[in-house]
Amino acid sequence: MVVFNVHESWYPLFKKWQLTIDNILVEAYDGSTRIKTFPPQELIFKAFEIDIAKIQLVIVGQDCYHGEGQAMGLCFSVPKDIKIPPSLVNIYKEIQNEFPERKYSFTNGDLTPWMKRENMFLLNSALTVKQSSPLSHIKKWETFTDAVMEYVTEKNDKCIFLLLGSYAKDKSKIIKYDARCVKGVHPSPLSAYNGFFNSGLFKEIETKIGKEINWQN
């Protein structure tokens, strides 16, 4: 079973889904074609390095980035040397707009500090993707990642869920506790000006959590 650096709090879930996960990975990284699968295998479960009991905020994404070098196992996040994707640019803009007094400055797209310092669980619904083929693995992973969200609600009764866009909002039926959800428009360039900007989402998150978050990465 491939679990890499998965925190032990996730072991019961991974044990239950071991066969499914192994089958997905064998199929996804079979090497029979020249089309690459992202992210690198050692980063597939990076989001699960966090102790489930410490999670403050769950951010639900849909698909991994499908460009070379982009996907790193955390939703919306890319390595420091990769250009910041448009959706994350818009997230940064909204955070700066909501908290101008904090003078946030974002120079890269690596959200690892959000996970490690602020205890955010940055989950993509599809943990892998074929190069240049968006949503190519969503059906492989969706049942498992839905189970992940259900597991979080069972093991952590305090964390908040940020659901951006119609796909993520639909996951609220898994969470079952609407008061724990912050819902908004997806930050992609196609939709950000239809309600994401000036939405107050990040202030709402802090209000629900009951403390200030350091959004600097």
C-alpha positions as CSV (number, residue, x, y, z in Angstrom):
1,M,0.0,0.0,0.0
2,V,1.4,3.4,-1.0
3,V,0.8,6.0,1.8
4,F,4.1,7.9,1.7
5,N,3.9,10.5,4.5
6,V,0.2,10.1,5.4
7,H,-0.3,11.0,9.0
8,E,-1.4,8.1,11.2
9,S,-4.8,9.7,11.9
10,W,-5.7,8.7,8.3
11,Y,-4.6,5.1,8.6
12,P,-8.1,3.6,9.3
13,L,-9.5,5.3,6.2
14,F,-6.5,4.2,4.0
15,K,-6.7,0.7,5.3
16,K,-10.4,0.5,4.3
17,W,-9.7,1.9,0.8
18,Q,-6.3,0.2,0.3
19,L,-7.4,-2.0,-2.6
20,T,-9.2,0.8,-4.4
21,I,-6.2,3.1,-4.0
22,D,-3.7,0.6,-5.2
23,N,-5.8,-0.2,-8.3
24,I,-6.1,3.4,-9.2
25,L,-2.4,4.0,-8.8
26,V,-1.4,0.9,-10.9
27,E,-3.7,2.1,-13.7
28,A,-2.8,5.8,-13.5
29,Y,1.0,5.2,-13.5
30,D,1.1,2.1,-15.7
31,G,3.7,3.6,-18.1
32,S,2.1,2.1,-21.2
33,T,1.8,5.5,-22.9
34,R,4.0,8.5,-23.1
35,I,1.4,10.7,-21.5
36,K,2.5,11.6,-18.1
37,T,0.4,11.4,-14.9
38,F,0.7,14.3,-12.4
39,P,1.6,14.9,-9.7
40,P,4.8,12.8,-9.1
41,Q,3.8,9.7,-7.1
42,E,5.6,10.9,-3.9
43,L,3.3,13.9,-3.8
44,I,-0.1,12.3,-4.4
45,F,-1.0,12.2,-0.7
46,K,0.8,15.3,0.4
47,A,-2.4,16.9,1.7
48,F,-2.7,14.0,4.1
49,E,0.4,14.8,6.0
50,I,-1.7,16.9,8.4
51,D,-3.1,15.4,11.6
52,I,-6.9,15.3,11.0
53,A,-7.6,16.5,14.6
54,K,-5.7,19.7,13.9
55,I,-7.4,20.7,10.7
56,Q,-8.9,24.2,10.9
57,L,-10.0,24.7,7.4
58,V,-10.7,22.3,4.5
59,I,-10.5,23.8,1.0
60,V,-12.0,21.6,-1.6
61,G,-10.7,21.7,-5.2
62,Q,-11.9,19.7,-8.2
63,D,-8.9,18.5,-10.3
64,C,-5.1,18.6,-10.2
65,Y,-3.3,21.0,-12.4
66,H,-2.5,19.2,-15.6
67,G,0.5,21.1,-16.8
68,E,4.1,20.0,-16.4
69,G,5.5,20.7,-12.9
70,Q,2.3,22.3,-11.6
71,A,0.5,19.6,-9.5
72,M,2.0,19.1,-6.0
73,G,-0.8,17.3,-4.1
74,L,-2.4,20.4,-2.6
75,C,-5.4,22.0,-4.2
76,F,-4.8,25.4,-5.8
77,S,-1.1,25.1,-5.0
78,V,2.0,25.0,-7.3
79,P,5.7,24.8,-6.5
80,K,7.5,28.1,-5.9
81,D,9.3,28.1,-9.3
82,I,6.0,27.7,-11.2
83,K,3.9,30.7,-12.4
84,I,1.0,31.3,-10.1
85,P,-2.2,30.0,-11.8
86,P,-5.0,32.5,-12.5
87,S,-7.4,31.1,-9.9
88,L,-4.8,31.4,-7.1
89,V,-4.0,34.9,-8.3
90,N,-7.6,35.8,-7.8
91,I,-7.6,34.1,-4.3
92,Y,-4.6,36.2,-3.4
93,K,-6.3,39.4,-4.7
94,E,-9.4,38.8,-2.6
95,I,-7.4,38.1,0.5
96,Q,-5.5,41.3,0.0
97,N,-8.8,43.2,-0.6
98,E,-10.4,41.8,2.6
99,F,-7.4,42.5,4.8
100,P,-5.6,45.6,3.4
101,E,-4.2,46.4,6.9
102,R,-2.2,43.2,7.0
103,K,-0.2,44.1,3.8
104,Y,0.0,40.6,2.4
105,S,2.4,40.1,-0.5
106,F,2.2,36.9,-2.5
107,T,5.2,36.1,-4.6
108,N,4.7,32.4,-5.3
109,G,1.9,29.8,-5.4
110,D,3.2,27.3,-2.9
111,L,0.5,26.8,-0.2
112,T,2.5,24.4,1.9
113,P,2.6,27.0,4.8
114,W,-1.2,27.1,4.8
115,M,-1.1,23.4,5.5
116,K,1.8,23.2,7.9
117,R,1.4,26.5,9.8
118,E,-2.4,27.2,9.6
119,N,-3.5,23.5,9.6
120,M,-5.5,23.7,6.3
121,F,-6.4,20.5,4.5
122,L,-6.1,21.3,0.8
123,L,-8.0,18.5,-0.9
124,N,-8.5,17.9,-4.6
125,S,-11.4,15.6,-5.6
126,A,-9.1,14.0,-8.1
127,L,-5.7,13.2,-6.7
128,T,-4.1,12.5,-10.1
129,V,-4.6,13.7,-13.7
130,K,-3.2,12.9,-17.2
131,Q,-1.0,15.6,-18.7
132,S,-3.1,18.2,-20.7
133,S,-6.3,16.2,-19.9
134,P,-8.4,18.0,-17.3
135,L,-10.7,15.8,-15.3
136,S,-9.2,12.7,-16.8
137,H,-9.1,10.9,-13.4
138,I,-12.0,12.5,-11.6
139,K,-14.2,9.4,-11.8
140,K,-11.4,7.2,-10.5
141,W,-10.9,9.2,-7.3
142,E,-14.3,10.9,-6.6
143,T,-15.7,8.1,-4.5
144,F,-12.6,7.9,-2.3
145,T,-12.3,11.7,-1.8
146,D,-16.0,11.9,-1.0
147,A,-15.2,9.3,1.7
148,V,-12.3,11.5,2.9
149,M,-14.6,14.4,3.4
150,E,-17.1,12.3,5.3
151,Y,-14.2,10.9,7.4
152,V,-13.1,14.5,8.3
153,T,-16.6,15.4,9.5
154,E,-16.6,12.3,11.7
155,K,-13.2,12.8,13.2
156,N,-13.0,16.6,13.5
157,D,-16.2,18.4,14.6
158,K,-14.7,21.9,14.6
159,C,-13.1,22.5,11.2
160,I,-14.7,24.7,8.5
161,F,-15.1,23.8,4.8
162,L,-14.5,26.3,2.0
163,L,-16.5,25.3,-1.1
164,L,-15.9,27.4,-4.2
165,G,-17.9,26.8,-7.3
166,S,-20.9,24.6,-8.1
167,Y,-18.8,21.4,-8.0
168,A,-17.4,22.0,-4.5
169,K,-20.8,23.3,-3.2
170,D,-22.4,20.0,-4.2
171,K,-20.1,18.3,-1.7
172,S,-22.0,20.0,1.2
173,K,-24.4,17.1,1.2
174,I,-21.5,14.9,2.4
175,I,-20.6,17.4,5.2
176,K,-24.2,17.5,6.5
177,Y,-23.5,20.5,8.7
178,D,-24.3,23.6,6.7
179,A,-23.1,25.9,9.5
180,R,-19.6,24.5,8.9
181,C,-19.6,25.5,5.3
182,V,-18.5,28.7,3.6
183,K,-19.7,28.7,0.0
184,G,-18.7,31.0,-2.8
185,V,-18.1,31.5,-6.5
186,H,-15.1,29.8,-8.0
187,P,-12.1,32.1,-8.3
188,S,-11.3,31.2,-12.0
189,P,-11.1,34.1,-14.4
190,L,-14.4,33.0,-16.0
191,S,-16.4,33.5,-12.8
192,A,-14.4,35.5,-10.3
193,Y,-16.1,38.8,-11.3
194,N,-19.6,37.2,-10.8
195,G,-19.4,37.1,-7.0
196,F,-16.0,35.9,-5.9
197,F,-14.4,39.3,-5.6
198,N,-15.7,41.4,-2.7
199,S,-17.5,38.4,-1.3
200,G,-16.0,38.6,2.2
201,L,-15.3,34.8,2.1
202,F,-12.1,34.9,4.0
203,K,-13.4,37.2,6.7
204,E,-16.4,34.7,7.1
205,I,-13.9,31.9,7.5
206,E,-12.1,33.6,10.3
207,T,-15.4,34.5,12.0
208,K,-16.5,30.9,11.9
209,I,-13.1,29.6,13.1
210,G,-13.1,32.2,15.8
211,K,-9.5,33.5,15.2
212,E,-7.3,35.3,12.8
213,I,-5.6,33.2,10.1
214,N,-2.2,34.2,8.7
215,W,-2.9,33.9,4.9
216,Q,0.7,34.7,4.0
217,N,2.4,31.8,2.3
